[in-house]
Amino acid sequence: MKTPRFLLPAATAGILALSLTACAGGGGGGTTGGGSDAEANLEGRGPITYVQGKDNSNVVRPLLEKWNAAHPDEKVEFKEQTDQADQQHDDLVQNFQAKNENYDVVSVDVVWTAEFAARGWLQPLEGDMAIETDGMLQPTIEAGTYQDKLYTAPVSSDGGILYYRKDLVPEAPKTWDEMMGMCSIAKENNMGCYAGQFKQYEGLTVNASEAINSAGGSVLNDEGKPNLNTPEAEEGLNNLVDAFKNGNIPAEAITYQEEESRRAFQEGKLLFLRNWPYVYNLATTEGSSKVKDVLGMAALPGKDGPGASSLGGHNAAISVYSKNKATARDFVKFLIEEEQQKFFATQGSLAPVLGDLYEDQELVAKLPYLPVLKTSIENAVPRPVTPFYPAVTQAIQENSYAALKGEKSAKDALSDMQKSIESAGAGS
């Protein structure tokens, strides 16, 4: 997992189109979860195409060779997209809108599920199209669900990790206040205390959402309505705002994305870092890393215990326009089998969706961060589940960034965030 998978998922132009069509199922697939397209070709078998972003870790091609050798009449062709998440998203939108029957199975970032399902583009995984979810981590199932119906099959997951200097901190902090109390250690060693990803981009949505959720708040309530004018949400965002004010988060962290923050930590400039599991391999193998022998890992700290990581990962979805849905369903089942899940983990550092693999001793020996990652995923909260996600993430980014820079109070930023999200969903 060398490249983070959490980039802005859609161009601004897509926001307007989405607001006009999302709740009407505007892609031509009928209303959400139904319609003639979703009911057609359920028994169709034959060659299919699998669409996914750039296969940087070479996990897709070996699996397709394995599948194709066993299914000569139902071969899978790989359509490889770019490595840019926004371009992947827009490519899927364009082909769904064109009802392209050759985009049979597609890889979907967990934050796209609600958008694509609401527009009637994804085949509900129920009835003849159902898959087995027993043994999967519950948050990964929830990330594939929209309006109580499973639309995407969990294939790989992800969660935030707290990296720390175990030579300077004997035991990882379990709460945010405990971590802030350790910042005196950073000052004694002439380094910054804590950083995450605070530049105005999708990573800030992740970090701001984690802060709010970890303090007991939420961006959206159970009905999908914004829920930001609460003491809990204010406490969460203020944790970040105050840390910037008092220097516990260094000023330069306002420019950090994943890689900038990783490099700062590896160069010995930070005591604590919030980032994704991909950092482990680089921090322990790169020759220039100053933390390779002193790297500690723990769950993100919360208010009274483990914090609420933003859930990451990619799922597999079947297009309602596929002509060979029976083959597509079998291929999706193949992707989530234990053997393939182990391969994803060892070959691509992709977090498994099967809970038992996090206790597999052979796997843990190769990937020692798995137990910590399991705790992170089990306590994870998806970023806001809404068909209007592009507009929602924009509202979170803009207002959180203003608060971190001291241009707005946390309370005002959350109030403006609430209004923007309400406006984005108007008329739904």
C-alpha positions as CSV (number, residue, x, y, z in Angstrom):
1,M,0.0,0.0,0.0
2,K,2.5,2.5,-1.1
3,T,0.0,5.1,-2.3
4,P,-2.7,6.3,0.1
5,R,-6.2,5.6,-1.2
6,F,-8.0,8.7,0.2
7,L,-8.1,11.4,-2.4
8,L,-10.9,13.7,-3.4
9,P,-13.3,11.4,-5.0
10,A,-15.0,13.6,-7.5
11,A,-14.7,16.7,-9.6
12,T,-16.8,19.7,-8.5
13,A,-18.9,19.4,-11.7
14,G,-20.0,16.1,-10.4
15,I,-21.6,17.6,-7.3
16,L,-24.2,19.5,-9.4
17,A,-25.0,16.4,-11.4
18,L,-25.2,14.3,-8.3
19,S,-27.6,16.7,-6.5
20,L,-29.9,16.6,-9.5
21,T,-30.0,12.8,-10.0
22,A,-28.8,10.9,-6.9
23,C,-32.0,10.3,-5.2
24,A,-33.9,9.6,-8.4
25,G,-31.5,6.8,-9.4
26,G,-30.6,8.9,-12.4
27,G,-28.2,6.5,-14.1
28,G,-31.1,4.6,-15.8
29,G,-30.9,1.7,-13.4
30,G,-34.2,2.4,-11.9
31,T,-34.9,3.3,-8.2
32,T,-32.4,2.3,-5.6
33,G,-32.1,-1.4,-5.3
34,G,-34.6,-2.3,-8.0
35,G,-35.6,-1.6,-11.6
36,S,-35.4,-3.6,-14.7
37,D,-31.6,-3.4,-15.0
38,A,-31.1,-4.9,-11.6
39,E,-33.5,-7.7,-12.3
40,A,-31.9,-8.6,-15.7
41,N,-29.2,-11.2,-16.6
42,L,-29.0,-12.7,-13.1
43,E,-28.1,-16.1,-14.6
44,G,-25.8,-14.8,-17.3
45,R,-22.4,-16.5,-17.7
46,G,-19.4,-15.7,-19.8
47,P,-16.4,-13.5,-20.0
48,I,-16.4,-10.4,-17.8
49,T,-14.2,-7.3,-17.2
50,Y,-12.9,-6.3,-13.8
51,V,-12.2,-2.5,-13.4
52,Q,-9.7,-1.3,-10.8
53,G,-7.2,1.5,-10.2
54,K,-3.5,1.0,-11.1
55,D,-2.2,-2.4,-9.8
56,N,1.0,-1.0,-8.2
57,S,1.6,-4.0,-6.0
58,N,0.9,-6.6,-8.7
59,V,-2.0,-8.4,-6.9
60,V,-4.6,-8.3,-9.6
61,R,-2.9,-10.0,-12.5
62,P,-1.7,-13.2,-10.6
63,L,-5.3,-13.6,-9.2
64,L,-6.8,-13.3,-12.7
65,E,-4.4,-15.9,-14.1
66,K,-5.5,-18.2,-11.3
67,W,-9.2,-17.6,-12.0
68,N,-8.9,-17.8,-15.8
69,A,-7.0,-21.1,-15.6
70,A,-9.9,-22.6,-13.7
71,H,-12.7,-20.8,-15.7
72,P,-11.7,-21.0,-19.4
73,D,-15.2,-20.1,-20.5
74,E,-15.7,-17.3,-18.0
75,K,-12.4,-15.5,-18.2
76,V,-11.9,-12.1,-16.6
77,E,-10.2,-9.3,-18.4
78,F,-8.5,-6.5,-16.4
79,K,-9.3,-2.9,-17.2
80,E,-6.7,-0.9,-15.3
81,Q,-7.5,2.7,-14.4
82,T,-5.0,5.4,-13.3
83,D,-3.7,5.6,-9.7
84,Q,-5.7,8.8,-9.0
85,A,-8.8,8.2,-7.1
86,D,-10.7,11.2,-8.5
87,Q,-10.0,10.0,-12.1
88,Q,-11.1,6.4,-11.1
89,H,-14.3,7.8,-9.7
90,D,-15.1,9.9,-12.8
91,D,-14.3,7.0,-15.1
92,L,-16.8,4.8,-13.3
93,V,-19.4,7.6,-13.4
94,Q,-19.0,8.1,-17.2
95,N,-19.3,4.4,-17.9
96,F,-22.2,3.8,-15.7
97,Q,-24.0,6.8,-17.3
98,A,-23.3,5.2,-20.7
99,K,-24.7,1.9,-19.4
100,N,-21.4,0.2,-20.4
101,E,-22.1,-3.5,-20.1
102,N,-18.4,-4.2,-20.2
103,Y,-17.7,-2.7,-16.8
104,D,-19.0,-5.9,-15.1
105,V,-17.2,-5.9,-11.7
106,V,-15.7,-2.6,-10.4
107,S,-13.5,-1.7,-7.5
108,V,-15.3,1.0,-5.4
109,D,-13.8,3.2,-2.7
110,V,-15.9,2.7,0.4
111,V,-17.0,6.4,0.2
112,W,-18.6,5.9,-3.2
113,T,-21.0,3.1,-2.3
114,A,-23.9,5.4,-1.3
115,E,-23.5,7.6,-4.3
116,F,-23.4,4.8,-6.8
117,A,-26.2,2.8,-5.1
118,A,-28.5,5.8,-4.9
119,R,-28.1,6.4,-8.6
120,G,-29.2,2.8,-9.4
121,W,-25.9,1.6,-10.8
122,L,-25.0,-1.2,-8.4
123,Q,-26.5,-4.7,-8.3
124,P,-27.9,-5.4,-4.8
125,L,-26.1,-8.4,-3.3
126,E,-29.3,-10.2,-2.2
127,G,-31.3,-13.2,-3.4
128,D,-29.5,-15.1,-6.2
129,M,-26.7,-12.4,-6.0
130,A,-26.1,-12.7,-2.3
131,I,-22.6,-13.3,-0.9
132,E,-21.5,-14.8,2.4
133,T,-20.5,-12.2,5.0
134,D,-20.0,-14.4,8.0
135,G,-16.5,-13.9,9.5
136,M,-16.1,-10.4,8.0
137,L,-15.3,-7.5,10.3
138,Q,-18.6,-5.7,10.9
139,P,-17.4,-2.2,9.9
140,T,-16.4,-3.5,6.5
141,I,-19.9,-4.9,5.9
142,E,-21.4,-1.6,7.0
143,A,-19.2,0.2,4.5
144,G,-20.7,-1.8,1.7
145,T,-24.3,-1.2,2.8
146,Y,-26.7,1.6,1.8
147,Q,-30.2,1.9,3.2
148,D,-29.9,-1.5,4.9
149,K,-29.0,-3.3,1.7
150,L,-25.6,-4.7,0.8
151,Y,-24.4,-3.3,-2.6
152,T,-20.6,-3.9,-2.5
153,A,-18.5,-6.8,-1.2
154,P,-15.7,-5.9,1.2
155,V,-12.4,-6.9,-0.5
156,S,-9.8,-4.8,1.4
157,S,-10.0,-2.6,4.5
158,D,-7.9,0.0,6.2
159,G,-7.7,2.0,9.4
160,G,-5.7,4.7,11.0
161,I,-2.7,3.9,13.2
162,L,-0.8,5.8,15.8
163,Y,2.9,5.5,15.3
164,Y,5.2,6.5,18.1
165,R,8.8,6.5,19.3
166,K,8.9,3.6,21.8
167,D,12.4,4.6,22.8
168,L,10.9,7.9,24.2
169,V,7.4,6.7,25.1
170,P,7.5,3.5,27.2
171,E,3.8,2.8,26.7
172,A,1.5,4.2,24.0
173,P,-1.2,6.7,25.1
174,K,-4.7,5.4,25.2
175,T,-6.5,8.7,25.2
176,W,-6.0,12.1,23.5
177,D,-5.4,13.9,26.8
178,E,-2.8,11.3,27.8
179,M,-1.0,11.8,24.4
180,M,-1.1,15.6,24.8
181,G,0.3,15.2,28.3
182,M,3.4,13.4,26.7
183,C,4.2,16.4,24.5
184,S,6.7,17.6,27.1
185,I,8.8,14.6,26.0
186,A,8.8,15.9,22.5
187,K,9.9,19.4,23.6
188,E,12.7,17.8,25.7
189,N,14.0,16.1,22.6
190,N,13.6,19.1,20.3
191,M,10.9,17.6,18.1
192,G,7.3,18.1,17.2
193,C,4.7,16.2,19.3
194,Y,1.9,15.1,17.0
195,A,0.9,15.3,13.3
196,G,-1.7,13.8,11.0
197,Q,-2.8,15.0,7.6
198,F,-4.1,18.6,7.8
199,K,-3.7,20.1,4.3
200,Q,-7.1,21.0,2.7
201,Y,-7.8,17.8,0.9
202,E,-9.5,14.4,1.5
203,G,-7.0,13.6,4.2
204,L,-8.3,16.5,6.3
205,T,-11.8,15.1,6.1
206,V,-10.4,11.8,7.5
207,N,-8.6,13.5,10.3
208,A,-11.4,15.9,11.2
209,S,-14.0,13.2,11.2
210,E,-11.7,11.0,13.4
211,A,-11.4,13.9,15.9
212,I,-15.1,14.5,16.0
213,N,-16.0,10.8,16.2
214,S,-13.4,10.0,18.8
215,A,-14.8,12.7,21.1
216,G,-18.2,11.1,20.9
217,G,-19.7,13.3,18.1
218,S,-20.7,12.5,14.6
219,V,-20.8,14.3,11.2
220,L,-24.1,12.7,10.3
221,N,-26.8,11.2,12.5
222,D,-28.4,7.8,12.0
223,E,-30.9,9.4,9.6
224,G,-28.1,10.8,7.4
225,K,-28.6,14.4,8.6
226,P,-25.7,16.7,9.7
227,N,-25.2,16.6,13.4
228,L,-22.4,19.0,14.0
229,N,-23.8,21.6,16.4
230,T,-23.1,19.5,19.5
231,P,-20.7,19.8,22.4
232,E,-19.0,16.5,21.4
233,A,-18.3,17.6,17.9
234,E,-16.9,20.9,19.2
235,E,-14.7,19.1,21.7
236,G,-13.3,16.9,18.9
237,L,-12.5,19.7,16.5
238,N,-11.1,21.8,19.3
239,N,-8.7,19.1,20.2
240,L,-7.0,19.7,16.9
241,V,-7.4,23.5,17.0
242,D,-5.9,23.8,20.5
243,A,-3.0,21.6,19.6
244,F,-2.2,23.8,16.7
245,K,-2.5,26.9,18.9
246,N,-0.2,25.6,21.7
247,G,2.3,24.0,19.3
248,N,1.7,20.4,20.2
249,I,0.9,20.0,16.5
250,P,3.8,21.9,14.7
251,A,2.7,24.8,12.4
252,E,4.1,23.1,9.3
253,A,1.7,20.2,9.7
254,I,-1.0,22.4,8.1
255,T,0.7,21.5,4.8
256,Y,1.0,17.7,5.5
257,Q,-0.5,15.0,3.4
258,E,0.3,11.3,4.0
259,E,3.8,11.4,2.6
260,E,4.9,14.7,4.2
261,S,3.9,13.5,7.6
262,R,5.5,10.1,7.1
263,R,8.8,11.7,6.1
264,A,8.7,14.1,9.1
265,F,8.2,11.1,11.5
266,Q,10.9,9.0,9.8
267,E,13.4,11.9,10.0
268,G,12.9,12.1,13.7
269,K,10.9,15.3,13.7
270,L,7.8,13.9,15.4
271,L,7.0,11.9,18.6
272,F,3.6,10.7,17.4
273,L,2.1,10.3,13.9
274,R,-1.4,9.4,12.7
275,N,-1.2,7.6,9.3
276,W,-2.2,4.4,7.5
277,P,-0.5,0.9,7.7
278,Y,1.5,1.4,4.6
279,V,3.9,3.5,6.7
280,Y,5.1,0.4,8.6
281,N,7.0,-1.1,5.7
282,L,8.7,2.1,4.6
283,A,9.6,3.2,8.2
284,T,11.2,-0.1,9.0
285,T,13.1,-0.7,5.7
286,E,14.1,2.6,4.2
287,G,17.8,3.3,4.9
288,S,17.3,6.9,5.9
289,S,14.6,6.1,8.5
290,K,15.6,7.1,12.0
291,V,12.8,5.2,13.6
292,K,13.3,1.7,12.0
293,D,14.4,0.2,15.3
294,V,12.2,2.2,17.7
295,L,8.9,2.2,15.9
296,G,5.8,1.7,18.1
297,M,2.3,1.2,16.8
298,A,-1.0,1.5,18.6
299,A,-4.7,2.2,18.0
300,L,-5.6,5.9,17.7
301,P,-6.3,7.5,21.1
302,G,-9.9,8.5,21.9
303,K,-11.7,10.2,24.8
304,D,-11.7,7.2,27.1
305,G,-10.0,4.5,25.1
306,P,-9.4,3.6,21.5
307,G,-10.4,6.4,19.1
308,A,-12.7,6.1,16.1
309,S,-10.5,5.7,13.0
310,S,-12.0,6.6,9.6
311,L,-12.6,3.4,7.8
312,G,-10.8,3.0,4.5
313,G,-10.6,0.3,1.8
314,H,-12.0,-0.9,-1.4
315,N,-15.0,-3.1,-2.2
316,A,-16.1,-5.0,-5.3
317,A,-19.4,-4.1,-7.0
318,I,-21.4,-5.7,-9.8
319,S,-22.8,-3.3,-12.4
320,V,-26.6,-3.5,-13.0
321,Y,-25.7,-3.4,-16.7
322,S,-23.5,-6.5,-16.7
323,K,-24.8,-9.3,-19.0
324,N,-23.0,-12.0,-17.1
325,K,-24.0,-11.4,-13.5
326,A,-23.7,-15.1,-12.4
327,T,-20.1,-15.1,-13.4
328,A,-19.6,-11.7,-11.8
329,R,-21.1,-12.9,-8.5
330,D,-18.8,-16.0,-8.5
331,F,-15.8,-13.8,-9.2
332,V,-16.7,-11.4,-6.4
333,K,-16.9,-14.5,-4.1
334,F,-13.5,-15.6,-5.3
335,L,-12.0,-12.2,-4.3
336,I,-13.2,-12.6,-0.7
337,E,-12.1,-16.2,-0.1
338,E,-9.4,-16.7,2.6
339,E,-6.7,-17.7,0.1
340,Q,-7.1,-14.5,-1.9
341,Q,-7.4,-12.4,1.2
342,K,-4.0,-13.7,2.5
343,F,-2.5,-12.9,-0.9
344,F,-3.8,-9.4,-0.8
345,A,-2.2,-8.9,2.6
346,T,1.2,-10.4,1.9
347,Q,1.6,-9.2,-1.7
348,G,-0.1,-5.8,-1.4
349,S,-0.2,-4.9,2.3
350,L,-3.9,-4.7,2.0
351,A,-5.9,-5.1,5.2
352,P,-8.0,-8.3,5.2
353,V,-11.7,-8.2,5.7
354,L,-11.9,-11.6,7.4
355,G,-11.5,-11.2,11.2
356,D,-9.7,-14.6,11.7
357,L,-6.7,-13.6,9.6
358,Y,-5.7,-11.0,12.1
359,E,-4.9,-13.8,14.5
360,D,-3.2,-16.0,11.9
361,Q,0.2,-16.5,13.4
362,E,1.9,-17.0,10.1
363,L,0.4,-13.8,8.7
364,V,1.1,-11.8,11.9
365,A,4.8,-12.9,11.7
366,K,5.0,-11.3,8.3
367,L,2.8,-8.3,9.2
368,P,3.2,-7.6,12.9
369,Y,0.9,-4.6,12.8
370,L,-2.2,-6.7,12.1
371,P,-3.5,-7.0,15.8
372,V,-3.3,-3.2,16.1
373,L,-4.9,-2.7,12.8
374,K,-7.8,-5.0,13.8
375,T,-8.4,-2.9,16.8
376,S,-8.4,0.2,14.6
377,I,-10.9,-1.3,12.1
378,E,-13.2,-2.7,14.8
379,N,-13.5,0.9,16.3
380,A,-13.6,2.5,12.9
381,V,-16.4,4.8,11.6
382,P,-17.0,5.2,7.9
383,R,-16.7,8.7,6.5
384,P,-20.2,10.2,6.1
385,V,-22.4,7.7,4.2
386,T,-24.3,9.8,1.8
387,P,-25.0,10.1,-2.0
388,F,-23.8,13.7,-1.7
389,Y,-20.4,12.8,-0.4
390,P,-18.4,15.1,-2.8
391,A,-20.2,18.1,-1.4
392,V,-20.0,16.9,2.2
393,T,-16.3,16.3,2.1
394,Q,-15.8,19.7,0.6
395,A,-17.7,21.3,3.5
396,I,-15.7,19.4,6.1
397,Q,-12.4,20.3,4.5
398,E,-13.0,24.0,4.0
399,N,-14.4,24.7,7.4
400,S,-12.0,22.4,9.4
401,Y,-9.0,24.0,7.6
402,A,-10.3,27.5,8.5
403,A,-10.5,26.5,12.2
404,L,-7.1,24.9,12.2
405,K,-5.6,28.1,10.7
406,G,-7.4,30.2,13.4
407,E,-9.7,31.9,10.9
408,K,-12.8,30.6,12.6
409,S,-13.6,29.2,16.0
410,A,-14.3,25.5,16.1
411,K,-18.0,26.3,16.9
412,D,-18.4,28.6,14.0
413,A,-16.6,26.2,11.7
414,L,-19.0,23.4,12.7
415,S,-22.0,25.7,12.3
416,D,-20.9,26.6,8.8
417,M,-20.1,23.0,8.0
418,Q,-23.7,22.0,9.1
419,K,-25.2,24.7,6.9
420,S,-23.2,23.6,3.8
421,I,-24.0,20.0,4.3
422,E,-27.7,20.8,4.7
423,S,-27.5,22.8,1.5
424,A,-25.8,20.0,-0.4
425,G,-28.6,17.6,0.5
426,A,-31.5,20.0,-0.2
427,G,-34.3,18.6,-2.2
428,S,-33.2,14.9,-1.6
